[in-house]
Amino acid sequence: MSGFDQFEKAVALWVLGQVPSDDLPAVAIDGLVKGLDSPLLRQLSAKPSTAQPELHTMFSKALIELGISEPSLETAMRFIATSYAQQV
């Protein structure tokens, strides 16, 4: 799975409520390492990895800055299922 696919997987898991706020700074760092860049993604990457509900809002706004649409629940579930099936 490519780096961008890993970020997409994190977005899908986030939509499904499977990414706690304290994991979002690491997701942002991963996105930056993979070549994604936006002011909010950089800010999020600098946040401490502690539970902060406002990080979910920041991540959502970072996705908008990046031009990445939040997938629907159905699309997110399909992406995760396909990702897991490819690992088998």
N, C-alpha and C positions, 0 to 999 in steps of 0.2 A: 504494500500500500504506500503510495507516495505521501510526501509531507503534507501536500494540500489536502489529500484524501483524509489524512489523520485529523486535520483541522475541521474538515467537513463532518467527520465522525463525531468530533467533540461538539460541534454545533447541533448535530442531530440528537446526541445524548442530552445536551442542555435543553433542547426543546421538549424532550421527554421527561425533564425534571431529574435527570440522573447525574448532573454536574453541580456539586455544592459550590457556594460562592467562594469558599477558600481554595478551590481548584482553578478558578477563573484567571488569576494572575499567571499561572503556569500555562494555561491554554493560550493566553495572550502572548507570552514569550515564545511559545511554539509557533504561533502565527507569524510573529516578527522574524523568527529564524528562517521560516519558509518563504519569506519575501513579501508577506502582507504588511501593509503599513497604513496607519491612520493615527491622528493625534490621540484619540481615546484609547486605541489599542496600546499605544506607548504608555499612556497614563495608567491603564489597567495593569500592565506588566510590572509597573513600579510599586503597586499596592502590596501590602503584607498579605501573606496567605493565612488570613484569619476570616472567620465567618462574618461577612458584612453584606447584608441583603442588598444594599445599593450597588454592589458590584454586578448584579444581574442586569440592572438598568443600564449601567455603563457598558456592559458587554453587548446588550441589544443595540445601543446607540453606535457602538464601534462597528457592528455588522452593517448598519445603515451607511456609515461613513465609507466602509469598504465596498459598498454596493452588493452586499450579500443578503439575499432575502432569507428570512427565517422560514424554514420548511414547515409545511403543515404537519400535524401529528402523524397522519398516514404516511406521508413522504419520509419523515424521520424514521418511523418504524421500518419502512421498506429498506431504507438505506442501511440501517443497523443490521437487519436480517440478512441483507445481501453481503454486508461486510463480514459477518460471522460465518456465512455459508462459504465464502471464498477462503476462509482460514482452514476449513475442513479438508 
